[in-house]
Amino acid sequence: MLFNPKYLYRFSFWTSLFILILLLLDFGFKQTAEVETQIENYYYYALLVGVVTTALSYILDRKRIRQNIALIDLLGVSFALFLLGIHFFGDSSAELTLELARLHLEKYSAGLLFFKGLLDLKVEYKRTDLNPAQLFLISFVAIILFGTLLLSLPSATHNGISLLDALFTATSAVCVTGLIVVNTATDFTVFGQGIILLLIQIGGLGILTFVSYFSYFFKGQISYEKQIAMSAINSNATIGKELTLLKHIIIITLLIEALSGVLIFYNVDRASFSSLGDQVFFAIFHAVSAFCNAGFSTLEHSLQQGAFEFNYGLQIIIALTFILGGLGFPIVENITSYFKYKTQRAFSFTKNMNHRPWVLTLNSRIALITSAVLTAGGFIAFYLLEFNNTLVRHSGSGKLITAFFGAVTPRTAGFNTVDTASLLFPTTLLLFFLMWVGASPKSTGGGIKTTTLAIAVLNILSLVKGSSRIEIFKREIVEVTIKRAFAMISLSIIVISIGIVLISSQEPEIEMLNIAFECISAYSTVGLSMGITEGLSSVSKLVLIFLMFIGRVSALTVLFAIFRKKVVRNYRYPKEEITIH
């Protein structure tokens, strides 16, 4: 072959990078009419380059041809040619031309071209360069820094934002926390809120999930090295199933967010919004924020605002959405498989009543039982403690729903329907515990995880019973899982304690209880606040940024990234018991 296709893909990538610069200039800065027209022309030139490079890629690289992708490319090229024809050869005063110009379809087409060009670039990953933990950390740092750049653009805010506040907001969004130093509803423009929404979605699922799956989708293959890396990051022992897991994560996320968005849209009052577009954006924003357990809201006071405080239907929808997001993708998928099995068994005429396969995994059973106990216990405690306090504004079923929402939102969701600062001291301690535990593993939520708490409790029970093993549901929990659980608990206490000490040394006038609440909320990526975040010093904000990041990626992952893995040798030292009580 006279021409190597890789140079074509590189050229496509640089074209896409040029498009990214155009998009940043166009949306991020206010332009004069003349400059805006020039930028618009560049969009069309970029589309023309995209059409040519796509056509050449099929001519020069026969391995690229795949039926489903070829159809997508054909539709994309056809639409791009349609836009180019209207722009260069159409009547500038025609109604169709004016309508297309108003919709700015060339900008969105160019944005898709950027995304596709990014995936066309073949980046080789070798485990000798970066281990999976380091790759995972770098991906989060990269998207946080990119988000900081986007939020610093003049068009993202009404009155500007400092670099530190932009970094704090980007970290809070990517780490799906919800703590804010500037008000999302009043300080950010729709463009800025859209950036936050994008960062929440990417942070909730992980940038590697997006890039790996869509890279495979468009290229038809993914290297064995990348499969090993993704398997290690997702703690999936079966390497061959990694791509299937990524596909299911994407599908589950989009389906739940879409259903939640529709339900939210029809459960809010049209009169509360200035336009239909605002109502649609509200529904999409809160559906994504809820499923990703981010806690961001386009309302100035979250759900504790006006009629939204008493919109119990909306609160139930959002609560169910972030509960599903907090269960974890493997558990949601396993529950789906379980109900599928039950349905098939119910309608099967050849079912074997004596054979009951192990459909619901041990991980799912432990996480679901622990979540149910925490939810029920938290609901009862919140209802009884706050009955004559924050719940006094509600009556009947409203008290029950508000208490339920107040009990589940600390498990890393971050939305609030009551004033957190007005809670009684025992309720605040309850929230401490619920925030610290958090959601389930491999979910969009944070905390030490429900399974970690369950293993700690089961270990205590096994010790008092005199057993040397942890056994439950006729299964034995492996030793490495127990070690990881206690490492997670120990590291969480250490990191949170360091955060409390650092902030209290900088903010001696703030009560220790409020500082501790803020630190636990940051580490567990909850987002609930006592209202002190905005007034903190720069050093204290940096400490919270650090806590949010460590809490999202987990302290254990950070240590894996720092320390080299020890080579396993086939010898054992003599065992000796240590006195600990």
N, C-alpha and C positions, 0 to 999 in steps of 0.2 A: 504494500500500500504506500503510495507516494506521500500521502498526507495522514499524519497521526491524529485520530479523532480527539485525543486528550487536549490538543491545542484549541480545538473548537469549543470544548467544554470550558476551558479556561477563559476564552474570549467571551463566552456566554456569561461566566461569572463576573467578569469585569464590567460587562454591560449591565448586569443586575446591580452591581455596586454603584454604578452611575445612576441607575434608577432610584436606588435608596437615597442618594444625595439629593436627587430631584424632589423626592417625597418629603425629605426633611426640610428642604428650603421652602417647598410649597405649603406644607401644613404647619411648619414650625415658626415661620416668620411672616409678618405682614408685608405683602409685596405691592408695588405699584401696578397699574393696569398693563403697562408696557412689559414689565418683567414677567408678570403672570402669563401674558400671551406667549412670550418667548419660552417659558418653562413648559407650557402646554404643547408647543411645537416639538420640544425635545422628547416629550412623552411619545408622540407619534413616530419620531425617528427611532426611538428605542423599540417600539412595537414592530417597526419594519425590520430592524436588526434581529429581533426575536423570531419573526416569521422565517427569515433567511437561514438563521442558525438551526432552527428546528428542522427545516427541510434538508439542509446539508447533513445534519446528524443522521438522518435515515438513509441518505445516499452513501455516506462514508463509513457508517458503523452499522453493519447488518445485525450484529448481536443485540442491538438496541430494540429491534422491532418486536413488540409484544402487542397482542390484539387489543386488550383493554386500554393500554396506555396510548396506542396509536389512535384509538377512537377519541380519547381525551385531547390529544395533540391536534387531531383533525378539527375538532370543534373549536379549540382555542385559536388555531390558525385562521379558520373560517371567520370567526368573530373579529379577530384582529384585522383581517383583510377588509371586512365590512366597515369597520371604523376608519381604516385608512382611506378607503374609497370615498366615504362620505366627507372626510376631512379635506382630502387633496383634490377631489373631482366633483364634490357636491356643491349645491347652491347654498352659499353662506346665509341666505335669508330664508331658506326653506324651513318649514315647521319641524320636520324630522331632525334637521341639523341643529336647530336651536334647542330642541328637547334633549338631544344627546349631549350637547354642550352643558345644559343645565344639570344633567345627571352625573357628569364627570366620569363617564364609564372608562375613558382612556386612562384615568389615574388608577382605578381599581384593576384594570387589565395589566397595567404596568407593574402594579404591586404583586400580582400573581406571577408575572414574568420574573420578577426579582426572586420570589420564593423558589420557583422552579430552577432558575439559574444557580441558586445557592446549593440546591440538591445535586445539580449536575457536576459540581466540583467533587472530584474523587480524592477524599482525604484518607490516607492510610493510617490506621491506628495500630500501634505495637505495644504490647504489654511491657516491653523492656523500657519504653519511654515513660509511660505513665501507668500506674496501677488503677484499677476501677474506682477506688475511693478518691484518688487525686483527680481523675477525669470528671467524677461526679461533682466535686467541690468547684473545679474550674468552670464547669458549665453554669453553676449558680452564680459564681462571681461575675462571669461574663455577662449574663443577662441582667444582673443587678446594675452593673456599670452602664450597660446600654440603656436600661430603663432610666437611670439617673440623667443621662444625656438627653433623652427624650423629654423628661419632665422639666428639664432646665430650659427648654425652648420657650421663647416668648409667648407663643400661642397656646401653651399648655396651661397657663395660669392667667388670672385677670390682672394681678398686680406684681407679678414676678415672684421668684422663690429663691432662697439661698441654696448653695450647692449642698450644704449639710442636710437641709430639710428635704431636698430632692433625693439625696441618697437614702435618708430615713424612710421616705415614702416608697421609693423603689424597693428597698429591702423588705419593708412591711408587706408590699404587694406580692413580690416574688416568693417570700417566705410564708405567704398566706396568713399573715398575723392580724392586721387590721388596726394596729396602733397608729395614730396619726398625730402629726405636729402642726399640720395645716388642714383646715376643714375641706373634705373632699367635695362637699356640695357647693360651698360658697367661694372657695379660693381657686378651684380648678375649672377650666372651661370644659365644654363637651369633648373637645380634642384631648385635653388632659385626662378626663375621666375615661375616655376610650383607651388611652395608653395604660392606665391603671388596670382596666378590665383585661387587656391583653397580657399584662404582666401577671395578673392573678391566674389566668388560664394556663399560661406557660409554666408558672411556678407551681401550680397545683399538680400538674401532671409530670413536670420535668421536661426541660428542653431536649434532653437525650431521647425521651420517649417520642416526641414529635419528629425530630430529625431522623432517628433510626427507622421509624415505621414508614414515613413518607419517602425516605431515601430508598428503602426496600420496595415500596409500592411503585416508584417511578423507574428504578433500575432493574427490578426483578431479582436482585440478589443482595446479600449482605455478608461480609467477610466473617470467617470463623472467629477471628480475633475479636471483632465487634460483638458477635454473639456471646462469647465468653465474658466480655466486659459487661454487657447488659444483664447477663445471667447473674453475675456477681453483685451488681448494683441492686437488682431486684430480689436477691436472695432466692433465686430459682435454681434448683439443682439440675433440672432437665434443660439442657442447652437447646435441644431441638424444638422445644415448645416456647422459646422466647418470643419469636415473631407472632405466634398465635396469641400470647399474652398481651403484647403491644396492641395488636388489632382489637382485642376484646376491651382493653382499657379505653381506647379511642371511641369505640362504638358505645360502650356503657356510659361514658361521660357525655357524649353528644345527645344520646337518647334521654337520659335523665334531665340534663339541662334544658333540652327542648321542651319536654313535658312540663317541667317546673315553670319555665318561662311562659308557656301558654296559660297555665293555671294562675300564675301571678297576675298576668295581664287582665284576666277576667275577674279577678278578685280585688281589684283596686278601683276606686271611684274615678271616672273619667274627668270629673270636675277638679280633681286635685292636680291636673297637669295642663300646661298651656297648649299642648298640641298632641296629636296622635303619635307623632314621632317620639316625643318625650315619654309617653306612656310605654311605647315599645322598648325604648332604651332602658327605662326603669326595670321592666320585666326581665330583659336579657341580663342587665348588670347584676341584679339581685339573684337571678337563677345561677349564674356562674359564680358569684361571690359566695352564695350559700353552699353549693355543691363542693367548692374548693375550700370550704371552711375558712374563708378569708375575713368575713365580718365587715368589709367595706360597704358603705351605703351612700347613695346619692342624696339621701335626706340629711339635713343638718344635724339632727339629733338621733340618727339611726331610726329604729322603729318606734322609739319613744317620742313621737311627734304628731300632734294633732289627732286626726282621725285614724292614723296608722296604729296608734297605741291601742285602739279598741277594735281594730280589724282582726278579729280572732281567726277568721278563715285564712287570711294572708299569713298570719303567724304560724299556723299549723303547716301550711305548704312549705314555708321556708324551713321550719324545724325538721320536717320529714326529709327535705332535700339535703340539709347538712348532716342529718343522721346517716343517710345513705352514703354520703361522701366520706363520713368518718368511719364507716364500717371497713373500708378497704376494698380495692378492686378484686383481689383473689376471693374474698369472702362473698361479695356480691355475686361474682361469677359462680361460686360454689353453691350459693343459695338458689340461683337460677337453675343449675344442673339438678339440684335436689328436687325442686318443684317439677321440673321436666320429667324426672324419674318417677315421681309420685303420680303425675298425670298419666304417663304411659302405663304404669302399673294398674291404675284404676280402670283404664279402658282396655287392658290386655286380657284376652280370653285364655291365653296360654301361660299366665303368670305362675311362677313357682312360689307358693306361700312359705316354703321352708327356707328359701334363699333370700337373704337381705343384704345386698352389697353395701359396703362402707362408702356411701355417697357424700354425706356431710362430714368433712374432715375434722380431725381433732382440733386443729387451729380455729376453724369456724365455730365449733361447739364452745370452746373456751371463750373466744372473743364475744360471741353472742350472749352467752350466759352472764359474763362479767358486765357487758354493756347493759343488759336488762336489769341486773341488780343495782348498778350505779344509777341508772335512770329512775327506777322505782324508788330507791332509797333517797336519791336527791330530790325527787318530786315531793315525797311525803314530808321530808325535812324542810324544804323551802316553803311549802304550803303552811305548815304549822308555825314556823318561825316568823314568817312575813305576813301572816293572816291579818294582823292589825297594824301593819306597817306599810310596806310598799304595795300590798295587795288591796288596801282599803279603798283604792280608787275603782276597783272592779267589783263585780257582783256575780253570784251564781256560777255558771260555767266559765265566765270570764276569769274568775279567780283560779279555777283549775287549769285553764289553758295558759294563763300567765305564769303560774307556778311551774307547769311542765316546761314551758319555754325557758324559764329562769334556771331550771335544773339541767337542761341539756345544752344550752348555749355555752356554759363554761368549758365543756368538753371540746374546746378549740374553735367553736363557731364564731364567737365574738359579737354577734348581734345582741342588742339589749332593748327590752321593752319597759324596764324599770330603771330608775337612777341607781347605778352601782354604788355611788358614794353614800346613798341613804340607807343601804342595807345594815341590818343589825350585826353586831360583832360575831355572834355564832354563825350567822349566814355567810359572812365574809370568810370565816375559817372553812366552812363547807365548800365555798368556791375555790379556796386555796387547794383543797384536796382534789376536787373535780378537775381543775385546770392542770394540776400536776400529773394526774393520771392521763387525761387527754383521750384521744381516739384509739382506733385499732391499727395494727401494723399495715404498711403499704397502702395507707389512705392519704387523703389530702390534709388530715389533721396532724397535730403534734402531740407533745406530752411523752411520758415514759411508755405509754401504750397499755391497753387493757390486758393483753396477754402477759406483759411483764408483771403487773400487779397480781394477776391470777397465779403465776408461777411462784411469786414470793409467798403468797398465802398458802399455796399447796405445799411448798417446801417447809413452812412452819408446821403445818398439820402432819406432814410425814415425819418430821423430827420428834414431835411430841408423842407420836404413835410408835416411835422406835424403828421406823422403816429407813432403809438406806437408799431407797429409790422413790421417785415421784411417779405414782401410777394413778391414772384416771381414765374412765371409759375403756377399760381393758387395754390401755396403751401405756407405755413407759416413756416419759419425756427424757430426751437425750441430755447428757451432761453439759455439752457445749451450749445448749439453749439456756440452761440454768445459770451458767457462768455469764452469758450475755445479759440475762435479765438483771442480775445483781450488779453487773458493771454499769448498765443503763441507770439503775437507781442511784448508785454511788456517784456517778459522774453528774447526774442531774442536780443532786444536792450540792456538790462541790461548785459547779458552774453558777448555779443560782445564788449560792452564798457569796461567791466572789463578786457577782453583780450587785448584790445588796450592800456589801461593804464599800465598794467603789462609789456607788451613787450616794450612799449616806454620808460618805466623807466629803462629797461635793455639795450636797444639799442638806446641811445640818438642821435647817428650819422645817423640813418636811418630816411628818411622822413616819416612824419605821414601818408601821403597818401598811401605809400607802406605797412606800418604796418596795416592800416585799411583794405586794399585790402586783405592782407594775413589772417587776422582774420575773415573777412566775408566769404572768400573762405573756411576756415577751418570749421567754424560753419555750413555753408550751404552745407558742404561736396562736394564742387565744384572741387577743385584741381588746378584751374588756379593760377598762381603765377607771381609776379613781379621779380622773380629770387633772392629773399633774403633769402629763407628758409634754404638753405644749410649753409649759413654763420651765422645763429643765434646762440646765446649762449644756453647752456644746459637748463637754466631756461625758456627761450623763447620757446624752442622746447617743453618743458613740458606743457607750456601754450597752444600751438597749439594742442598738444595731447588731453588735456582737452577739448578744443573747438570742436575738431573733434568728440570726444566721446559724448559730450553733444548734439551736433548737430545731430548725428545719432540716438540716443535713444530719443531725445527731452528733453528739460529742464522740461517740464510738467511731463514727466514720472519719472524723477529723484525726483521731489517733491512728486509725488504719492508714490514713494518707501520710502521716508523719513517720511512723515507725516501719521499718522493713520487716516483712514477715519472716518468722523464724523457720529455718529448715527442720522438718520433723526427722528425728533420729530414733532408731529402734533400740532404745535403752530406757530403763526406768530406775530412778534413785530409790533408796529405801524410804518408805512412808513413815511419817511421824506426826502425831497429833499435837495441836497447839491449844493451850488453855485460853478460852475466850470469855468465860463467865465464872 
